[in-house]
Amino acid sequence: MHKKDYFDEKAAKWDTLIHDEVINRLQDMVRELALSRGSKVLDLGTGTGVLVPMLIEAVGPSGVVVAIDFAPQMLAEAKKKYQWPNLEFLEGDAEDIPLADQAVDEVVCNSAFPHFDDLKRAANEMARVLRSGGRVSVFHPHSRVYINDLHVSLGGAVRNCLIPEEKVMYAIFSEAGFENITLEDMPQRYLLSGRKV
Ligand SMILES: C[S@@+](CC[C@H](N)C(=O)[O-])C[C@H]1O[C@@H](n2cnc3c(N)ncnc32)[C@H](O)[C@@H]1O
């Protein structure tokens, strides 16, 4: 099964699979990002929009959230739940992001990066749509080992969706044009952050 169909099939039940503890971790992570009020944030691989209300609250009414996913059913679930004048949903692929160069201040990508087929291409696209000095934050509410074990045990379309080891992640993001790259990997969170040169 293609990954897009896999996620579309799961869309209606997706939110029931996300526990309160995971929401709490994500809220903490978004709070720690300290997004500037008024900033324009891309939520790449938004799914059912789990991060959307957190991002909208963080950027405030003068900010903008653009939420992109390639699976129409996931987006449909997100759209049912969330409508704000400063929220835009777009169907599109992380490897060919439907935004202009330097269109956003921040890219956040929760629990989606290892699902992209070509990780280098997705990182390059994140760099392209970020303004100079803008920040990428790739995260998961679990460690790398937990996520990779989960995907292997789920099998099928996500079996090969693995977060590369640390030095490979550094290489992917530095070659894409990011600097000041940091990576935290612990039981309750995985977070790679970098600044577009
Ligand atoms: C595990 S879900 C996470 C969704 C959401 N970020 C969350 O926190 O719940 C991964 C999402 O990435 C999306 N996705 C996977 N590959 C993609 C791609 N190449 N381009 C855009 N979205 C993609 C899937 O459709 C799915 O909605």
The ligand as a MOL file (V3000), in Angstrom:
LIG
                    3D

  0  0  0     0  0            999 V3000
M  V30 BEGIN CTAB
M  V30 COUNTS 27 29 0 0 0
M  V30 BEGIN ATOM
M  V30 1 C 2.4970 10.0920 11.8060 0
M  V30 2 S 1.5550 11.3270 10.9840 0 CHG=1
M  V30 3 C 1.8310 12.7410 11.9980 0
M  V30 4 C 0.7990 13.8040 11.7770 0
M  V30 5 C 0.8910 15.0410 12.6500 0
M  V30 6 N 2.0850 15.8260 12.3870 0
M  V30 7 C 0.7720 14.7100 14.0980 0
M  V30 8 O 1.5350 15.2490 14.8960 0
M  V30 9 O -0.1160 13.9470 14.4750 0 CHG=-1
M  V30 10 C 2.5560 11.6400 9.5410 0
M  V30 11 C 1.8780 12.5590 8.5410 0
M  V30 12 O 2.8150 12.8630 7.5180 0
M  V30 13 C 2.1230 12.8750 6.2880 0
M  V30 14 N 3.0870 12.6420 5.2190 0
M  V30 15 C 3.8370 11.5410 4.9960 0
M  V30 16 N 4.6090 11.7110 3.9180 0
M  V30 17 C 4.3490 12.9430 3.4410 0
M  V30 18 C 4.8480 13.7050 2.3580 0
M  V30 19 N 5.7760 13.2120 1.5310 0
M  V30 20 N 4.3860 14.9550 2.1840 0
M  V30 21 C 3.4530 15.4750 3.0120 0
M  V30 22 N 2.9210 14.8000 4.0560 0
M  V30 23 C 3.3780 13.5550 4.2710 0
M  V30 24 C 1.0940 11.7620 6.4160 0
M  V30 25 O 0.0400 11.8910 5.5060 0
M  V30 26 C 0.6640 11.9350 7.8680 0
M  V30 27 O -0.4450 12.7880 7.9790 0
M  V30 END ATOM
M  V30 BEGIN BOND
M  V30 1 1 1 2
M  V30 2 1 2 3
M  V30 3 1 2 10
M  V30 4 1 3 4
M  V30 5 1 4 5
M  V30 6 1 5 6
M  V30 7 1 5 7
M  V30 8 2 7 8
M  V30 9 1 7 9
M  V30 10 1 10 11
M  V30 11 1 11 12
M  V30 12 1 11 26
M  V30 13 1 12 13
M  V30 14 1 13 14
M  V30 15 1 13 24
M  V30 16 1 14 15
M  V30 17 1 14 23
M  V30 18 2 15 16
M  V30 19 1 16 17
M  V30 20 1 17 18
M  V30 21 2 17 23
M  V30 22 1 18 19
M  V30 23 2 18 20
M  V30 24 1 20 21
M  V30 25 2 21 22
M  V30 26 1 22 23
M  V30 27 1 24 25
M  V30 28 1 24 26
M  V30 29 1 26 27
M  V30 END BOND
M  V30 END CTAB
M  END
